Amino acid sequence: MLASAEYYDKLSKIRSLLEEKKIPDKYPPEVSEYFLSHYIDQNISRTAFISLSSFALISKAWLKPLTEYIGKRKCLEIMAGSGMLSKGLSDFGVGIIATDDFSWKWDRGEENEESTLEADNLWCHIENLDCEAAIEKYGAGVGYIICCWPPMDESMCKALLKMRKVNPECNLIYIGEGPSGCNADDSFFEYATYIKGEAAFRRAADNFQRWHGIHDRLCLIS
């Protein structure tokens, strides 16, 4: 079954918002039902959206309850990519520092060039720090460390262990796929201790949307 013209129109409008650095209210539910490749329509494919925004579908529908959960506690985002998540949270009043070492800007091959974030599409100021250096510098003063779609290597495990060393009371808000997915490595998931979270966090997790065929989720980890 093919997606409707109305669906394509909705995605086109969301793309226009992203081009203006505006967070959409939500995505149409069809994003989880239809695979949109670069070859169907290069302007509204998943790769096109990633180049403008984030690997995750970031919307106000789950940002708002997440900010209610975070409250006045300060946050540090590591491996922030385009900074869209930090921008969205700060728009709701969250005090957050965005950091990234920008390794994604240089470490990319021709085969994934279309789905790689572009440096000129940054949504906010991002301090040039790798994840461990960022936690060392800011981790002791925050209530949450946030990471969205980390690379599929050992960096996320190192960040989790660093967080526990620098600030044992801090929790990690993780957005990405689970074991054997496209994020982190097995060691991270072996060390991760999942927390159910309060009602506002569960609402955020329930409102989180994902692309068809993608299995990312919003999790709270201690």
C-alpha positions, 0 to 999 in steps of 0.5 A: 500500500502506498502512502497518501498524498496527504502524508507527503504534504505533511512531511513537506510542511515539516521539512519546511519547519526544519529548514527554519530551525523550528521543532515540529509539534509531532510527526504523522503516524505514518512515519512508522508505517512507510519506508521513505527512501531517497529514491522515492522522494529525495526531499522528504526521505529519511536521509533528507530529514537527517541532514536537516535535523537528527537521526531521531524524530524530535518533536514537541510531543515528547520534548514537553513531558521530558522537560516536565520530568527534568524540571530545574535540573541542569543537563549536559548533552554529549555527542550532540550532533546538530544540536537539535535536541538541546535547542528543543529542550532549551526552548522549553526552559531546560538549562543544557550544555551541548557538546560534540567533538564533530568526528561525524563531520570528518569520518564519513564515507560516500556510502552514508554521505546522504544521511550524515549531518552537515556542520552548517545545519547546527541548531545551537552553539555546541562546545567542541568536546568529546564525551569523556572530556565533556563529562569531566568538565561539566558532569559534576554539576548536572542532574542528567546527561543526554545522548541521542544516537551515539555511534556504534562503538565503545564511546557510549560505554566509556561515557556511562562509566565516566558519568558514574565516576564523576557524578554517581547521582546523575542519570543518563537519558538515552535515545537510540536503538538497543542491543545489536542495533545501530548505536553503542556496543554490547558493553554499554548495554551490559553495564546499563541499568534501566530505570522506569522513571516518573509519570512525565518521563513515561509520557515522553517515552510513550509519545516518542516516534520512530521511522519505519524499520528503526527501533530507537527509544527513549530510556532512562539509565543509571 
